[in-house]
Amino acid sequence: MIKGAAFGVEGAAVIPEFPGKPGNLDPQPLTWEVFDAIGKRTRWPDPDRYSDLLSSMRATRGAPFAERLTKLESSGDQLNVRSLTGEDVVTTRPQLRAMVSIYS
């Protein structure tokens, strides 16, 4: 028995390590279990306004374009758009066309 200042440890010390391959975990953890464990050790960043725009575009999939955005203003090559739940986002026409085609 090895005696320390506040406690005693029996046997050889074991060095903690991550498993070498995902196959070493038995049974395999579910994705939500992995994210839950990571979330307890770190802080997830809040979504930015671009993420809010994409999320809103995905949530309103299939709705008419005019109902998907609350604001659409043009100034030269730039468009100022606002999703149903987000803040203003400055984008270009090709970028907005790509978002609409992906989330239609």
N, C-alpha and C positions, 0 to 999 in steps of 0.2 A: 504494500500500500504506500502510495506517494502522498505525503502530507504537505498541504499548502497552508497558507496563513488562515484561511477561513473554511477550507473544506479538504477532504481527502479523495483521491481518485485511485481506483483499483485497476490493475492491468495496464497494458501499453496504451499510450495516447493515440487516438485515431485522428488523422488529418482530414477535415471535411473537404470534399471535392465534388464538382459537378460530374454527372455521368458522361462518359465519352461519346456515346451515341444515343439517339432517341430510343433505340431498342433496349437500352439498359433499364428503362423505367417499366415496371411491371405492376399493375396494368398501366396502359398508356393514359395520361391525363387528357381530359377533354379540353377543347380550346378555351371555353369559358373559365375552367379551373386555372389554366395558365395565366390568363389575363387577370383573374381575380387575385392570384398570388402576386403578380407584378404590380397591380393597382394598390395593394396594401403596402408596397415598399417604395412606391414613387407616386408622383402626382401627374395625372394625365393633363396635357395642355387643353385649354378650352378651344373649341373650334373658332376659326377666324371667319370673317365675313364671306370669303370665297367658298369655304366649306358649307356655310349656311345657304349660299346661293345654290350650290350643287345639290345639297340635301333637299331643298325646297323644290328644285326642278325634278328630282327623283320622286318626291312625294306627290307631286301634281301631275305625274305622268299620265298622258291621255287627255288631259284637260285642254281646252282651247288656249292658244298662246297668250291671248289678252288677259286671261284669268290667272296665268302663272306668275305674272310680274305686276307689281303695284306702281312701278315707275319705269319709264323708258324714255330717256332724253338723249339727243344726239348733239355732239359738238365736234365737228370735223370728223376725224377718224375714230374718235373715242365715243363710247356709249356709256351713259350712266344708268344703271339698272338697279332695281331693288326687288328682292324676292318677297313673298308673302310674310315671312317671319324675320327677315334679316335687315342689314344696313345697306347703304348705297355701295355699289361695286362699279369700278371703272373697268371697262373691257373694250375690246374691238369687235367689229361686226363679224369677222371670221371666227373669233373665239365664241361669241354668242351663238352663231350658227352651229358650231361644233357641239356646244352644250345641248342645244335644242335637238340636234339630230341624234345624239347619244341617249338623251333622256326623253325621247318621244315614244 
